[in-house]
Structures are given as structure tokens and as C-alpha cells.
Amino acid sequence: MLGPVETRSVSPVFVGRAEELNSLNEALARAAAGEPQALLLGGEAGVGKTRLVEEFATGACRQGAVVALGGCVEIGADGLPFAPFSTALRALRRALPDELAAAAAGQEEELARLLPEVGEAIPARGTGRHDEESLARLFELTARLLERVAAERTVVVALEDLHWADASTRHLLAYLFRTLRTGRLVVLATYRSDDIHRRHPLRPLLAELDRLRTVRRIELARFNRDEVSRQIAGILATEPNPAQVDDIFERSDGNAFFVEELAVCATEGCGTGLTDSLRDLLLVRVEGLPESTQRIARVAAEGGSTVEYRLLAAVTRLAEDDLIEALRVAVNANILIPAPDGDGYRFRHSLVREAVADDLLPGERSRLNRRYAEALEADPTLVPADERVMRLASYWYRAHDAAKALPAVLDASVTARRRHAYSEQLRLLERAMELWDTAPEEVRAALRPVDYTEVYPPCGCVPATTPLRYLDLMAEAAVAGRLGGERERALKITKRALHLLEDDGDPLRAAWFWVQRSHLVQGLARGDGWAELATAEDLVRGLPPSEVHAEVLSTVANWSHVHVPGPEAFSAAERAVDYARMVGAREIEMNARLTLAGLVVESGSVESGLDEMFDVLRRTLDDGIPSVASRAYVNLPSSLESIGRSREAVEVLQEGLTHARRHGLSDKEAWMWGNLAESLYSLGHWDRAAEAASQAERVGQSAKPRGFHAVNRAALSLARGELTEAARQLASARRYFGSHDQAPQHELPLADITIGIAAGEGRLLDARAELERVLDSGFPPGTQRYAWPLLLTAATMEADSLGLPVAEQGRTKILDRIREAARPLATNAPVWLAHERWLRAELLRAESADTPDHWCEAITAVEPLERPYDLARVRHRLAQALLSAPGGPEQPERDRATELLRLAHAAAEHLGARPLADAVTLLAQRARLALTAMVPALDRSDPLRSLGLTGRERDVLRLVTLGRTNRQIAEELFISPKTASVHVSNILAKLGVSGRGEAAAVAHRLGLFPAEALHAPVTQ
């Protein structure tokens, strides 16, 4: 091998680019301060992007940063999956071996898909997890890996030649740019702007990244005449002739690479008669080399971005001395340069390689690719192991040998899937389908089903002995497209497969493809997917049990649970469990059991349903089925929240978030953050709820989790009186959910918020129209968790509008319809019973028929729920009823109303519920009641008695002063957390303060608890 050689045509002087380099250095400084940076560097070919990156990287290293470079590798017209990331991670591993190993700990198997060195080899066929979140899981783990490595030191990851990037690399880069949140990290990607034509796959990504405020895009312009002059002076090591500068500037148009080529040509005398053609300019120095060196250049041009020395030797078939001499001439002429790892050669600039490759004759190109393929088959060690299969497939395909290309392409598709490079797998499978008819029959007959296609292979065949069919390729391609986000292509393949199956008489395969089509139609927002599932269900009806049959039933049950919960969904889930058990499909069984358990909870058998959900969670964690476990971590807390057990839901969600982050399940994590926001809202932790909702938006990539986030933010904004923001979030939620897939769990909360916003803006008729639309559709069975709050919002609106002329017409009909809609709703959970009592009181208030007794019943039902906002609202209504007594309230009623209003006001102020706080204040003013208690003169012998605190409240206040939470107070005093919460609320009202911190401050200021008393035993 050759050692380092002098690079003569590259200017030793870095010219211009001061503004761009300053932007990169500013990003480095921000990253060093802990703010990750994302940058895109674009410019035409030859304009100087690589030189700028090298200058920036050199400066970053001087400042103590670690720089990892990775380039997109082109093999012919193909890119290697994740190649730039693999190269960059390999460089990081060399620079920071211990840090990278620690950051990857526990996730080596997944991360080995990008960097095989960190974990055990991934099984070649059929094993490993592949689901809707496989790619997202890999992306999330990669992002967290980089954040951990960059936690203590500044790291620069520079990815070059993004215009050659494979789809998986593009998707991973977009994910990083969207989700990096911490770490001293700079991610810089370069691309050729002049290559990005209208249909180039990078174009939509650039448009998407342009919309991100966190991504900075830098465009390199060509040099002006002064910069060209300085560049030429650096190359020639002397001041150039002004006429020569003018000539080169005019002919190069300021392109830095063309300036170099023209300057070298001028000094070497090869510029005479040079045409202005770009290709001629690039080829002129190659054509001046000896024939043996030109031959090396032609061979290297067809081999890919970098060609290994031993591979070159095998393909050229030159004697070693002749090969080395030819390479030395090419290197000295600055046509080729040694590869960065010292194991091969690459063209100094890709423009020269492209020009040389374009100059090859068609037959010459095929012959060279055949030689590359034959050499690699004869000695697989000629190229790195992680590139071998993909490169062999590319060489055989470009050699136009279908008999050799088809098996190689199928092997490459397995490798792509193993790395979760589903877009590349799809491209390779489409290539296999293209080759299918031209490949000899004996070659096709020897092929076997090549990989894992969910439950498809067992459809009436034995994969080990049954030849591969064209339909099997289509099944592989459909799954690859769905998992890789290429749904449009996958849908076309699925439609074609179903057309081929029309006369095939294979109902199981047809049913499987209809299930795929359902998933794709829903993913593309072109329908709810039910028609497709119904067709699949009809096809398997009456057939013997199989995995496909179980999968169809499980999918139908889950769809029905979400869209039309009821007896049919229940029946489908039960049959799915039975069929999955019969055929030993453990994952399908667990999924179906989880669906069935959710339906059991919604049907009213709360405890048995929850027990089953906990059991599924435990078993899937023990059995290592993270996809179902993560779904359980979403559905179980949702069910707990639906029955009012919000605190338990929070505890499960905290476990679930750890699980989701550990396994890189970003969409499931987003659903968990949304559920956490919902439960925190119920518990009165509104600031934390807002933070959780924001986390859901940052983490989730799919539309529906983002829609759920928007619903949570809209509900919070509405409760805080921020109607404009609530309306904006409502519009976002509708956009994310779409109009083709209307599930009650989305539609009913949207309708609830729509009614609330319209009522808040005084648009009573609009609110009624939305309510009547919902009531006309009815509430599906099991949707009481959404129905009760919606009806309560409507009833409250009607009660608040009592006496308004616009509200009188149709009021009786609306109230009757609300009562009728509420009658069949379940009340066998405390939260549902509380809503029933509350709704009844609101409906009576809308008819001026409510009494304090009605509101006392509501308070009694709401108090144990640990929902401070709801409790404050019903306390406000009870105070209103007490103060509205005929003939005026007596003093006891006024005293009780005062205490209720103080409690409601303290809670509203603490939460930031401005409309409720204003309503309480207005009622107190009208009744001439003081919301702030006057602190009486303290009885020095017993100051706590002077504040009106009971013995139990004294104990609670002492523990509040010590900073105890409600749960800790409950444990210490042997009471429930809900009772502790009620005591704390009463204390806040009696002290006239709005929060626990203020209560503690009052206790310290008044000296209520001497130091020794703080740790005294509790009152019995």
C-alpha cells in the first residue's frame, strides 16, 4: 500500500467562507454550553463544502471537541443503509471507546444494527423484533446514544454527501434533527444543492427540515474574483497574472474545484484547446495519464465511492508492481487519493469519478460489475463484512445477470431488514420482483421464503420446503413498506397482490393482504380500514385455526374496541385469544387478551378487567414481548384514569416511560406522556400536565399521539380561560386525527372541548348544534368516560345561560335529551357516579330547581376522588345554592358558604383556573363575603385553636410544615391520601392562603410549631 502523498492541487490557503465558518463556530459554542445544534450545509458540486467542513473540524478539535466524520457511500446508483452513521459511530468508538460502551449498555443488540462492533451478530433470518415501531426504536436509541456520549464533552458528527443517502439514513437524520434535546452535540450534514431536482428524494426532507426552528441551513455561494485570485495564488505559491485570473474566473464561474483544475491544467500545459464542456474539463487530466492508470481510474469509478486495494487488484488482474505504479501515477496526478482508513482509494472529488463513470461504454460497465461480483464471491474478505452482501447485490444487478442478481438481491433484502432499513429492503424487493420473470426457472425453484413476514409464511405452506412465490415477495415488500413509512408504495403492491389472488383460491393469503391494506389505508388517512378488515374476516370464517385467522380476529377486536366497542368487539377478542392459544401465537394472544381486558373494564367489570391487564403486563415483560408490554403501559393507565384512579395511573405510567425509553418505543412513549398529562390534570398538577403534554409532542412522530397532545393542551387552556389557545389546539387536534377515521376516544373529547369553547365565547347556538350532532350519533357502549364529561359541559352551559333570551327557545328539549342520553350510562365506578350526581344537580340548576341537598350529594361523591378542580367547582355551586335560599341565607349558611368559597378560590388560584376564580370572586362580592380570612388574635396558650384548626388539622399542618406530601401524611397518620388532601384544603382555607408553601410560612412566622414539637407524636 502507498503511504501519504502530497496533495498538490489543493490550495494550502483556506480562502473566504468567513461568515459560514463563523456560523459553524457559533453553533459549536452553543453546543458546548449544552444546547444541541443541527445544521445543513448545501452548495453545488465542487463549491468547497468538504474543505469548509475540514476547516471547521480542525478548529473544533483544537477546542477539545471530538469530531466523527461519516459519508454517504454510493455503489453505482445505490446507497448503503445507514452508511454515514455507521462510519461516524465507528469513529466515535475509536475516539471514546469507554464512553460509547457505557452509553450503549443494555441496548447493544439493537445498536448493532448500525454498529456491529457494539453487540452480538444479529441473526440472519426470521428472528428479532419487527413491528410498527422497530425503526422508531432504533432511531430513538441512536439519538439517546449520541446524547449520552455528548453529555460530558462536545461531539461533532459530520455527515457528507446527503444527496446519495439511502432512505433510512434520511429518516434517521430527520429524527435526530427533530428530537435531540440535550447534550453537547453538533450534527452537520452536507449535500449538493444542484443535484436536488424536483423529484430527488432529499427534496421533501429539506422542505421538512426548513420548517424546524432548530435546524439552521447554510448555502455556500461561488467565489468572487478576489477569492479566486487568492485561491490561485495558494495553489501556485505565487501571485497570479491578472489576465490568468480573469480567464480562470470566467471559465470556472467561481467554482472552487474548477478553479483548481484550471489552475493545475494551466501550469501543466494541458489547458491548450480545452473545451468549455464540464465533462471535458473533468476528464482532460485523466486522459493525459498513461493507459494503465486510465484503466485503474475506469475500474475504480464503477466500484463505488471507495474501492479497497485488494478488490482493485482482483478486478484489474494486474501484477502488484504494475498496479502500485499505476496507482502512484493516479495519486501523484491528484486523481485518486488514499481512503481515510488507509485500506483503499477514492477519487479526490466525486465529480471526477462521475465523469469517468459516465464515459464508460454500456458493455464495459456491465463487464466491470461482473468482475467486481465474481471477485467478491471468490473472496468475501475483500470488503468489510457489513457491506459485503449489499455490494454483491448491487454489482450483480448492474452486471445484468438475473440468475445471479435475484438470489443476491434477496439476501441483501434480509440484511436490510435485519438493520431495520425497511426502505432499502423495499427497494431491493422491488428489484427482485423486476428480476423475477427474467431469472431462469431453476433459479426460482431453488429459492425459499427469505425472511420474516409477520404471520404470512404459515399460510398453507412449509417455508423450508416450498419454493418462493412471487406473492411471497409482494408480502415481504408490503410489510417493508408499511414498517418503513413507504405506505403509498406498499398499498400499490398490496392491491396488485389482491388482484393476483382473485382467482387463486387461497383465502388465508388474501385475508392477510386485506389486513395489510387496512393498516395502510388507516395510515394514509384514506379511511378507517373497516371495509378491508370485514373482507378479511369473511375470508377466514369457517377455516381451521391458523396464525392468520388469529391475527385477523385480534385486529378486528382492536379496531372494534377503538371505534365501535360493544358485544361484537368482545366476541372477536375472545375468539382471537382462543385461536392464538390453539396455534401457539403468543404475541397475538397477549395482544388479544389486552384488548379483551380493556373491553371488560368498559363493560363494568372493572376489577376483573384490571387484574387481567396487570397480568398481561407482567407476562409480556417476563416473556420479552416489549411491543405488547408497551401497549399495556398505555392501555392500563388509561383504564385506571377512566375509573378515577389517577394516582395509580401515574405510578404505572412512570414505569412505562422508563420501559419505552429503554426500548426506544417513541410513539408508545408519546401516548404515555399524553396519558400522564391527562392524569396529572385530574390530580390538579396542571403545570406538570402541561410539561407532559409538551413531551408527548416532542417525542411522538405519528399523527394520533400528537392529536392526543393537542386535546390535552386544549382542555387545559379551556380550564384556564385561554380560549384562543384552546381553539388553536382544538384545530391542531382535528388536523392530526383527520376526518376519515373517527374513533369515539378522539371524537367525543373534541366535541366536549368544542362545546366548552363555544360556550365560553357566548356562542350558545353553535354549542347546542355540536351537542345535538353528538346526541344524534349516540354514545357507543363503554364510552361513559367521555360521555359523562361531555354531558356535564353541556348541562353547565345550559345552567349558566339561564335567563338569556337566546337560550330559552329549545332549552326544555335540550335538557330532556341530555337526561335521556345519560340514563343508560354506567355509574358503577365512583368517578362515573360522581358525574351522574353532578350532572343531575346542573340540570336542576338549569331549571332553577337545584337545592343545597343536591349539591351536597355531588360534593359527597366528588370529595373522595382526589380531583381538586372538580371539587372546587362543586363547592362553588353548593355555596351558590346556599346563598340563593328563599328569603336570604341565615348566618350558618353564610358561614358555610364563606368556607366553601374560600376553599374553591384557593384551589382555583393554585391551579390557575381563572374563569372559576373569577366566578367565585364575583359570587363572594355579591354576597359581601370575604375570601381571605382575618387571622384572629392568637391565644398564646393555644395559638392553633385561635386559628380554628381541629386536632387532626394540627397534625396535618405540622407535617405540611415539614414538607410532607399527601401520601406521606396519610402513611404517618394512618389515613387515606384522599382524606389528607381534604384536610390540607381545609387548612389552606382557614389560614387564608393558596398553597402549601404559604401555609408552612405562616406556621413558621407565627411560631406554631417549636422545633421540638415538629417531631412530636401525632394526636390520637
BELHURA-V508038 format. One record per residue. RES is the residue in one small letter. SS is DSSP state (a for helix, b for strand, c for the rest). D_LAST is the distance of its C-alpha to the last C-alpha in whole Angstrom. Layout:
RES|SS|D_LAST / RES|SS|D_LAST
//
This chain:
m|c|89 / l|c|89 / g|c|88 / p|c|86 / v|c|89 / e|c|90 / t|c|89 / r|c|92 / s|c|92 / v|c|88 / s|c|88 / p|c|87 / v|c|86 / f|c|83 / v|c|84 / g|c|82 / r|c|79 / a|a|77 / e|a|75 / e|a|74 / l|a|73 / n|a|71 / s|a|69 / l|a|68 / n|a|67 / e|a|65 / a|a|63 / l|a|63 / a|a|61 / r|a|59 / a|a|58 / a|a|58 / a|c|55 / g|c|53 / e|c|54 / p|c|56 / q|b|60 / a|b|62 / l|b|66 / l|b|69 / l|b|72 / g|b|75 / g|b|79 / e|c|82 / a|c|83 / g|c|85 / v|c|83 / g|c|81 / k|a|78 / t|a|78 / r|a|79 / l|a|77 / v|a|74 / e|a|75 / e|a|76 / f|a|72 / a|a|71 / t|a|73 / g|a|71 / a|a|68 / c|a|68 / r|a|69 / q|c|66 / g|c|64 / a|c|64 / v|b|64 / v|b|67 / a|b|67 / l|b|70 / g|b|70 / g|b|73 / c|c|74 / v|c|76 / e|b|79 / i|b|81 / g|c|84 / a|c|82 / d|b|79 / g|b|76 / l|c|74 / p|c|70 / f|c|68 / a|a|70 / p|a|70 / f|a|66 / s|a|67 / t|a|69 / a|a|67 / l|a|64 / r|a|67 / a|a|67 / l|a|64 / r|a|63 / r|a|66 / a|a|65 / l|c|61 / p|a|61 / d|a|58 / e|a|56 / l|a|57 / a|a|56 / a|a|53 / a|a|53 / a|a|54 / a|c|52 / g|c|51 / q|c|53 / e|a|56 / e|a|58 / e|a|57 / l|a|59 / a|c|62 / r|c|63 / l|c|64 / l|c|64 / p|a|65 / e|a|65 / v|a|61 / g|c|60 / e|c|62 / a|c|65 / i|c|64 / p|c|65 / a|c|69 / r|c|68 / g|c|66 / t|c|63 / g|c|60 / r|c|58 / h|c|59 / d|c|58 / e|c|57 / e|c|55 / s|a|57 / l|a|59 / a|a|56 / r|a|54 / l|a|57 / f|a|57 / e|a|53 / l|a|54 / t|a|57 / a|a|55 / r|a|52 / l|a|54 / l|a|56 / e|a|53 / r|a|52 / v|a|55 / a|c|55 / a|c|52 / e|c|53 / r|c|57 / t|c|59 / v|b|61 / v|b|64 / v|b|65 / a|b|68 / l|b|69 / e|b|73 / d|c|75 / l|a|73 / h|a|76 / w|a|76 / a|c|73 / d|c|72 / a|a|69 / s|a|67 / t|a|67 / r|a|67 / h|a|64 / l|a|62 / l|a|63 / a|a|62 / y|a|59 / l|a|58 / f|a|59 / r|a|57 / t|a|54 / l|c|54 / r|c|51 / t|c|51 / g|c|53 / r|c|56 / l|b|58 / v|b|62 / v|b|63 / l|b|67 / a|b|69 / t|b|73 / y|b|75 / r|b|79 / s|a|78 / d|a|82 / d|a|81 / i|c|79 / h|c|81 / r|c|79 / r|c|79 / h|c|77 / p|a|74 / l|a|73 / r|a|73 / p|a|70 / l|a|68 / l|a|69 / a|a|69 / e|a|65 / l|a|64 / d|a|66 / r|c|63 / l|c|61 / r|c|60 / t|c|59 / v|b|62 / r|b|65 / r|b|69 / i|b|72 / e|b|75 / l|c|78 / a|c|81 / r|c|85 / f|c|86 / n|c|89 / r|a|92 / d|a|91 / e|a|88 / v|a|91 / s|a|93 / r|a|90 / q|a|90 / i|a|93 / a|a|94 / g|a|91 / i|a|93 / l|a|96 / a|c|95 / t|c|97 / e|c|98 / p|c|99 / n|c|102 / p|a|101 / a|a|103 / q|a|101 / v|a|98 / d|a|99 / d|a|100 / i|a|97 / f|a|95 / e|a|97 / r|a|97 / s|a|93 / d|c|92 / g|c|90 / n|c|88 / a|a|87 / f|a|88 / f|a|91 / v|a|92 / e|a|92 / e|a|94 / l|a|97 / a|a|97 / v|a|97 / c|a|100 / a|a|102 / t|a|102 / e|a|103 / g|c|105 / c|c|104 / g|c|104 / t|c|107 / g|c|107 / l|c|104 / t|c|103 / d|c|100 / s|c|98 / l|a|95 / r|a|95 / d|a|99 / l|a|97 / l|a|94 / l|a|97 / v|c|100 / r|c|99 / v|c|98 / e|c|101 / g|c|103 / l|c|101 / p|c|103 / e|a|103 / s|a|101 / t|a|98 / q|a|99 / r|a|98 / i|a|95 / a|a|94 / r|a|94 / v|a|93 / a|a|90 / a|a|89 / e|a|89 / g|a|86 / g|c|83 / s|c|82 / t|c|82 / v|b|84 / e|b|84 / y|a|87 / r|a|87 / l|a|87 / l|a|90 / a|a|92 / a|a|92 / v|a|92 / t|a|95 / r|c|97 / l|c|98 / a|c|99 / e|a|96 / d|a|99 / d|a|100 / l|a|96 / i|a|95 / e|a|98 / a|a|98 / l|a|94 / r|a|95 / v|a|97 / a|a|95 / v|a|92 / n|a|95 / a|c|95 / n|c|92 / i|c|92 / l|b|89 / i|b|87 / p|b|85 / a|c|81 / p|c|78 / d|c|77 / g|c|81 / d|c|82 / g|b|84 / y|b|85 / r|b|85 / f|b|87 / r|c|86 / h|c|86 / s|a|85 / l|a|87 / v|a|90 / r|a|89 / e|a|89 / a|a|92 / v|a|93 / a|a|92 / d|a|93 / d|c|97 / l|c|96 / l|c|98 / p|a|97 / g|a|98 / e|a|97 / r|a|94 / s|a|93 / r|a|95 / l|a|93 / n|a|90 / r|a|91 / r|a|92 / y|a|89 / a|a|87 / e|a|90 / a|a|89 / l|a|85 / e|a|86 / a|a|88 / d|c|85 / p|a|82 / t|a|81 / l|a|83 / v|c|80 / p|c|76 / a|a|75 / d|a|72 / e|a|75 / r|a|78 / v|a|77 / m|a|77 / r|a|80 / l|a|82 / a|a|81 / s|a|82 / y|a|85 / w|a|86 / y|a|86 / r|a|88 / a|c|90 / h|c|91 / d|c|91 / a|a|89 / a|a|89 / k|a|87 / a|a|85 / l|a|83 / p|a|82 / a|a|81 / v|a|79 / l|a|77 / d|a|76 / a|a|75 / s|a|73 / v|a|71 / t|a|70 / a|a|69 / r|a|67 / r|a|65 / r|c|65 / h|c|63 / a|c|66 / y|a|67 / s|a|69 / e|a|71 / q|a|71 / l|a|72 / r|a|75 / l|a|76 / l|a|76 / e|a|78 / r|a|80 / a|a|80 / m|a|81 / e|a|84 / l|a|85 / w|a|85 / d|c|88 / t|c|90 / a|c|89 / p|c|91 / e|a|90 / e|a|90 / v|a|87 / r|a|85 / a|a|85 / a|a|84 / l|c|81 / r|b|78 / p|c|74 / v|c|73 / d|c|70 / y|c|66 / t|c|66 / e|c|63 / v|c|64 / y|c|68 / p|c|70 / p|c|69 / c|c|71 / g|c|73 / c|c|74 / v|c|74 / p|c|74 / a|c|75 / t|c|78 / t|c|79 / p|b|81 / l|c|79 / r|c|80 / y|a|80 / l|a|77 / d|a|75 / l|a|76 / m|a|75 / a|a|71 / e|a|71 / a|a|72 / a|a|69 / v|a|66 / a|a|67 / g|a|68 / r|a|64 / l|a|62 / g|c|64 / g|c|64 / e|c|68 / r|a|67 / e|a|70 / r|a|72 / a|a|70 / l|a|71 / k|a|74 / i|a|75 / t|a|72 / k|a|75 / r|a|78 / a|a|76 / l|a|76 / h|a|79 / l|a|80 / l|a|78 / e|c|80 / d|c|82 / d|c|81 / g|c|79 / d|c|76 / p|a|73 / l|a|70 / r|a|72 / a|a|72 / a|a|69 / w|a|67 / f|a|69 / w|a|68 / v|a|64 / q|a|65 / r|a|67 / s|a|64 / h|a|62 / l|a|65 / v|a|65 / q|a|61 / g|a|61 / l|c|64 / a|c|63 / r|c|66 / g|c|64 / d|c|61 / g|c|62 / w|a|62 / a|a|66 / e|a|66 / l|a|63 / a|a|65 / t|a|68 / a|a|67 / e|a|65 / d|a|68 / l|a|70 / v|a|68 / r|c|67 / g|c|69 / l|c|69 / p|c|68 / p|c|64 / s|c|65 / e|a|63 / v|a|64 / h|a|63 / a|a|60 / e|a|60 / v|a|61 / l|a|59 / s|a|56 / t|a|57 / v|a|58 / a|a|54 / n|a|53 / w|a|55 / s|a|54 / h|a|50 / v|a|51 / h|a|53 / v|c|53 / p|c|50 / g|c|51 / p|a|52 / e|a|55 / a|a|53 / f|a|51 / s|a|54 / a|a|56 / a|a|52 / e|a|52 / r|a|56 / a|a|56 / v|a|53 / d|a|56 / y|a|59 / a|a|57 / r|a|56 / m|a|59 / v|a|61 / g|c|58 / a|c|58 / r|a|54 / e|a|53 / i|a|55 / e|a|53 / m|a|49 / n|a|50 / a|a|51 / r|a|48 / l|a|46 / t|a|48 / l|a|47 / a|a|43 / g|a|43 / l|a|45 / v|a|43 / v|a|40 / e|a|42 / s|a|43 / g|c|40 / s|c|39 / v|a|36 / e|a|34 / s|a|38 / g|a|39 / l|a|37 / d|a|37 / e|a|40 / m|a|40 / f|a|38 / d|a|40 / v|a|43 / l|a|41 / r|a|41 / r|a|44 / t|a|46 / l|a|44 / d|a|45 / d|a|49 / g|c|49 / i|c|50 / p|a|49 / s|a|50 / v|a|48 / a|a|45 / s|a|45 / r|a|46 / a|a|43 / y|a|41 / v|a|42 / n|a|42 / l|a|39 / p|a|37 / s|a|39 / s|a|38 / l|a|34 / e|a|35 / s|a|37 / i|c|34 / g|c|31 / r|c|29 / s|a|30 / r|a|28 / e|a|29 / a|a|33 / v|a|32 / e|a|31 / v|a|34 / l|a|36 / q|a|36 / e|a|37 / g|a|40 / l|a|41 / t|a|41 / h|a|43 / a|a|45 / r|a|46 / r|a|47 / h|a|49 / g|c|51 / l|c|50 / s|a|50 / d|a|50 / k|a|47 / e|a|46 / a|a|46 / w|a|45 / m|a|42 / w|a|42 / g|a|42 / n|a|40 / l|a|37 / a|a|38 / e|a|38 / s|a|34 / l|a|33 / y|a|35 / s|a|32 / l|a|29 / g|c|30 / h|c|32 / w|a|35 / d|a|36 / r|a|36 / a|a|37 / a|a|40 / e|a|41 / a|a|40 / a|a|43 / s|a|45 / q|a|45 / a|a|46 / e|a|49 / r|a|50 / v|a|49 / g|c|51 / q|c|55 / s|c|55 / a|a|55 / k|a|52 / p|a|50 / r|a|51 / g|a|51 / f|a|47 / h|a|46 / a|a|48 / v|a|46 / n|a|43 / r|a|44 / a|a|46 / a|a|43 / l|a|41 / s|a|44 / l|a|44 / a|a|40 / r|c|41 / g|c|44 / e|c|46 / l|a|49 / t|a|52 / e|a|50 / a|a|48 / a|a|52 / r|a|53 / q|a|51 / l|a|51 / a|a|55 / s|a|54 / a|a|52 / r|a|55 / r|a|58 / y|a|56 / f|a|55 / g|c|59 / s|c|60 / h|c|62 / d|c|58 / q|c|56 / a|c|53 / p|a|50 / q|a|47 / h|a|49 / e|a|51 / l|a|48 / p|a|46 / l|a|49 / a|a|50 / d|a|47 / i|a|47 / t|a|51 / i|a|49 / g|a|47 / i|a|49 / a|a|52 / a|a|49 / g|a|48 / e|c|52 / g|c|53 / r|c|55 / l|a|54 / l|a|57 / d|a|57 / a|a|53 / r|a|54 / a|a|57 / e|a|55 / l|a|52 / e|a|55 / r|a|56 / v|a|53 / l|a|53 / d|a|57 / s|a|56 / g|c|53 / f|c|50 / p|c|50 / p|c|48 / g|c|45 / t|c|45 / q|a|42 / r|a|40 / y|a|43 / a|a|44 / w|a|41 / p|a|40 / l|a|44 / l|a|44 / l|a|41 / t|a|43 / a|a|46 / a|a|44 / t|a|43 / m|a|46 / e|a|48 / a|a|45 / d|a|45 / s|c|49 / l|c|49 / g|c|52 / l|c|54 / p|a|58 / v|a|58 / a|a|55 / e|a|56 / q|c|59 / g|c|57 / r|a|54 / t|a|54 / k|a|55 / i|a|53 / l|a|50 / d|a|51 / r|a|52 / i|a|48 / r|a|47 / e|a|49 / a|a|48 / a|a|45 / r|a|45 / p|c|46 / l|c|43 / a|c|40 / t|c|37 / n|c|35 / a|c|33 / p|a|30 / v|a|32 / w|a|35 / l|a|33 / a|a|32 / h|a|35 / e|a|37 / r|a|35 / w|a|35 / l|a|39 / r|a|39 / a|a|38 / e|a|40 / l|a|43 / l|a|42 / r|a|42 / a|a|45 / e|c|47 / s|c|45 / a|c|43 / d|c|40 / t|c|37 / p|a|33 / d|a|33 / h|a|34 / w|a|32 / c|a|29 / e|a|30 / a|a|31 / i|a|28 / t|a|26 / a|a|28 / v|a|28 / e|a|24 / p|c|23 / l|c|26 / e|c|25 / r|c|28 / p|a|28 / y|a|31 / d|a|32 / l|a|28 / a|a|30 / r|a|33 / v|a|32 / r|a|30 / h|a|33 / r|a|35 / l|a|32 / a|a|32 / q|a|36 / a|a|36 / l|a|34 / l|a|37 / s|c|40 / a|c|39 / p|c|42 / g|c|43 / g|c|41 / p|c|37 / e|c|35 / q|a|33 / p|a|29 / e|a|31 / r|a|32 / d|a|29 / r|a|27 / a|a|30 / t|a|30 / e|a|26 / l|a|27 / l|a|30 / r|a|28 / l|a|26 / a|a|30 / h|a|31 / a|a|29 / a|a|29 / a|a|33 / e|a|33 / h|a|31 / l|a|33 / g|c|37 / a|c|37 / r|a|40 / p|a|41 / l|a|37 / a|a|37 / d|a|40 / a|a|39 / v|a|36 / t|a|38 / l|a|41 / l|a|39 / a|a|37 / q|a|40 / r|a|42 / a|c|39 / r|c|39 / l|c|35 / a|c|34 / l|c|32 / t|c|31 / a|c|28 / m|c|29 / v|c|27 / p|c|27 / a|c|27 / l|c|24 / d|c|23 / r|c|23 / s|c|20 / d|c|18 / p|a|19 / l|a|17 / r|a|17 / s|a|21 / l|c|20 / g|c|18 / l|c|15 / t|c|12 / g|a|9 / r|a|9 / e|a|12 / r|a|12 / d|a|10 / v|a|13 / l|a|15 / r|a|15 / l|a|15 / v|a|18 / t|a|19 / l|c|19 / g|c|22 / r|c|19 / t|c|21 / n|a|19 / r|a|19 / q|a|18 / i|a|15 / a|a|14 / e|a|15 / e|a|12 / l|a|9 / f|c|11 / i|c|12 / s|c|16 / p|a|18 / k|a|19 / t|a|16 / a|a|16 / s|a|19 / v|a|19 / h|a|16 / v|a|18 / s|a|21 / n|a|20 / i|a|19 / l|a|23 / a|a|24 / k|a|22 / l|a|23 / g|c|27 / v|c|27 / s|c|28 / g|c|26 / r|a|24 / g|a|26 / e|a|27 / a|a|23 / a|a|23 / a|a|26 / v|a|25 / a|a|21 / h|a|24 / r|a|26 / l|c|24 / g|c|23 / l|c|19 / f|c|18 / p|c|20 / a|c|21 / e|c|18 / a|a|15 / l|a|16 / h|a|15 / a|c|12 / p|c|9 / v|c|6 / t|c|4 / q|c|0
//
